[in-house]
Amino acid sequence: MTPGPEFPDEPTGPFPTPPRTLADAEGREIRLRACDDELPEALVEMYVGFDSADRAQGVPPTGEGAIREWLHGLFSGDAHNVVAEHGERIVGHATLVPDSGGAHELAIFVTQEYQGAGIGTDLINVLLGHGAAEGVETVWLSVERWNHAAKHLYEKVGFDVTGSEAFEIEMTIRLH
Amino acid sequence: MDVLLGIGGSDDSVRALEWTLDRARAAGDDLTVAVVENPESERDVEDIVADVRERLNDAGVDAEIQRVSGNPGSALVELAESGEYDQLVLGGGEESPMGKIRLGNMSEFVLLNSHVTVTLVR
């Protein structure tokens, strides 16, 4: 693998911690909560129904078996997760997965009919708050080069662009 | 088919080698393995060449091994286009801790520049 990412010297924050209840831009009441230990069944359902056009770099995988296997890795060890709930349904998920160098990789998914309503911004802010509270120091992510909306969102939250390798851009943030 | 496999020693390139050997045996492909100097890999070129030779022997496939120096992407494309190759095979990328597929600079250069058909092995 390539050498690890370079992180900013100065920390960004503070970020809000879960749980939070917010109204999205459509007026829907969205509850954000941390769930590190237990994989909610509603999250499997969210990914089973996920629009394949919204996949990024091969994730989420397709098919319930592959989705469960993938989520199992996201709900183990030192990983941290925040889900966005609307009623009984999970409509968004953000995750911090530890890498081999002591940093965490971030990813976020919002189900299609809830996109564009500010839930992604809230999810990332609360996930970073949760991660910071759990002792996560540095976070990186990769985003496809043509995904300007996602890149803009990450910049707004405080991520810096630190690398541009092939088809994706690498961005980083320091929490402590 | 005349197949050129480009490898730089990363895990995905080793998987690409195994896949290409299986296919060469089944289809009777004529295989050339180009070992590139990959600045992103910690492995030495001679170490990779020795590994390739062993895997070729184990698979019972006869193939030419070439060492390629310089920029890996452009050197591979040049080699593919200067020969009579039908296909250029590469590793399909490494996975990040959370499972995202990440393609390196060599793969991007080859995909965008090669006039020979490219296969990425997943």
Chai-1 contact restraints between the chains, C-beta under 6 A:
chainA,res_idxA,chainB,res_idxB,connection_type,confidence,min_distance_angstrom,max_distance_angstrom,comment,restraint_id
A,M1,B,E94,contact,1.0,0.0,6.0,A-B,restraint_1
A,T2,B,E40,contact,1.0,0.0,6.0,A-B,restraint_2
A,Q57,B,K100,contact,1.0,0.0,6.0,A-B,restraint_3
A,Q57,B,I101,contact,1.0,0.0,6.0,A-B,restraint_4
A,G58,B,I101,contact,1.0,0.0,6.0,A-B,restraint_5
A,V59,B,G99,contact,1.0,0.0,6.0,A-B,restraint_6
A,V59,B,K100,contact,1.0,0.0,6.0,A-B,restraint_7
A,W70,B,G99,contact,1.0,0.0,6.0,A-B,restraint_8
A,V97,B,P97,contact,1.0,0.0,6.0,A-B,restraint_9
A,V97,B,M98,contact,1.0,0.0,6.0,A-B,restraint_10
A,D99,B,P97,contact,1.0,0.0,6.0,A-B,restraint_11
A,E105,B,S96,contact,1.0,0.0,6.0,A-B,restraint_12
A,E105,B,P97,contact,1.0,0.0,6.0,A-B,restraint_13
A,E105,B,M98,contact,1.0,0.0,6.0,A-B,restraint_14
A,A107,B,M98,contact,1.0,0.0,6.0,A-B,restraint_15
A,A166,B,L103,contact,1.0,0.0,6.0,A-B,restraint_16
A,A166,B,G104,contact,1.0,0.0,6.0,A-B,restraint_17
A,A166,B,N105,contact,1.0,0.0,6.0,A-B,restraint_18
A,A166,B,E108,contact,1.0,0.0,6.0,A-B,restraint_19
A,F167,B,L103,contact,1.0,0.0,6.0,A-B,restraint_20
